[in-house]
Amino acid sequence: MTPRLCREGILKLRPYIPGKPIEEVQREYGLTDIIKLASNENPLGPSHKAVESMKSACERVGLYPDGSCFALRQAVAEHLGVEPDYLSFGAGSDECIHEIGVAFLEDGDDVVQADPTFSQYETAATLMECPCRMIPLNSYSYDVDAMADRITERTKLVFVANPNNPTGTMVTHTQVERLLDRLPERAILVLDEAYHEYNVDRPDFPKALPWVLEGRNIVLLRTFSKIYGLAGLRLGYAIAKPEIIRFMEQVRLPFNVNSVAQAGAIAALADQEHVEKSRKLNAEGKHYFYSEFDRLGLPYAPSDANFVWVDLKKDSRWVFGELLKRGVIIRTGDIFGCPTYARVTIGLPEENQRFIGALEEVLA
Ligand SMILES: Cc1ncc(COP(=O)(O)O)c(C=O)c1O
């Protein structure tokens, strides 16, 4: 038998299945007019001010980036009202999740998370050879008390995607507080707020920063990939007390956030008008989807994010294939263990209409 070269955890990793890129559909189907509603990107793209700033940053890519993200750190710290040492930046919040696994998980630890949820939590646990306790959702939403009941002295990390991916459902302030209160002293709650900005008006959405400032064991994750429209740049960040941030910084690669991303994010953050416009467009598209899904008799989870989780009542892989032929890319539910469901990103009004038209044709 050939000896195993890699660590055992690597053999158990389930590969990440990304949304199908537009270019791939172009190649495979010979289509030119394709819309992608598969990866929860902002259909408006980035702010023009961010694009201008990135263009001029391109002139300086001969130099290494500022590894400490000094200017970006100042800008985000000011935006949030925290000290700069409460932040750690990653090439997407994906990288922050990876760093959290590497920095905090060791032999004998376990991880508590929901099922289905964002795949990278399980990946981080598996990589570190720590078991993941999966708590099924209860009618699309987190069963926070069941999660709390699974926490033991061995639990090191509890992951909460808020809102959840793929269902788009939210955990409230009091629910997160209940979970925090049940954490053992050595455990950390990771509250992944990738879609935070879509919920600024929700009074019951967790106000989590005070927990960080009180010194609780909590890491908030935010990203520039969603409402800021900068997914291609790869930039996310963690907010936590400095004792936690310091360990993440120790495992972070020296130049993990490139200089164009740093420049783009600073300008994007300053353009809150674009954020507001994106939020409004998303809310309108969401209500359009709701009314169309109601009309088509398709059950869905009310969403607090920029996508909707819908039961197509048919094999969603088949529907996906049929939609691809019509130039529409969505995300199938089988990868989340729900074969008749699909996750559809809210696009521009004309994209949403095109998706609904194609879906109606396919389901007929
Ligand atoms: C809940 C959640 N967390 C994190 C991410 C990763 O985002 P990023 O692009 O910042 O790596 C996503 C992306 O879809 C997500 O849905």
PDBQT file of the ligand as one rigid body, heavy atoms in Angstrom, charges set to zero:
ROOT
HETATM    1  C1  LIG A 401     -22.244  33.148   5.075  1.00  0.00    +0.000 C 
HETATM    2  C2  LIG A 401     -21.042  33.418   4.226  1.00  0.00    +0.000 A 
HETATM    3  N1  LIG A 401     -19.862  33.619   4.810  1.00  0.00    +0.000 NA
HETATM    4  C3  LIG A 401     -18.761  33.870   4.099  1.00  0.00    +0.000 A 
HETATM    5  C4  LIG A 401     -18.806  33.909   2.717  1.00  0.00    +0.000 A 
HETATM    6  C5  LIG A 401     -17.525  34.136   1.979  1.00  0.00    +0.000 C 
HETATM    7  O1  LIG A 401     -17.402  35.419   1.572  1.00  0.00    +0.000 OA
HETATM    8  P1  LIG A 401     -16.017  36.012   1.054  1.00  0.00    +0.000 P 
HETATM    9  O2  LIG A 401     -16.229  36.318  -0.380  1.00  0.00    +0.000 OA
HETATM   10  O3  LIG A 401     -15.779  37.203   1.903  1.00  0.00    +0.000 OA
HETATM   11  O4  LIG A 401     -14.967  34.953   1.254  1.00  0.00    +0.000 OA
HETATM   12  C6  LIG A 401     -20.001  33.712   2.061  1.00  0.00    +0.000 A 
HETATM   13  C7  LIG A 401     -20.038  33.734   0.592  1.00  0.00    +0.000 C 
HETATM   14  O5  LIG A 401     -20.957  33.343  -0.060  1.00  0.00    +0.000 OA
HETATM   15  C8  LIG A 401     -21.160  33.450   2.827  1.00  0.00    +0.000 A 
HETATM   16  O6  LIG A 401     -22.338  33.232   2.256  1.00  0.00    +0.000 OA
ENDROOT
TORSDOF 0
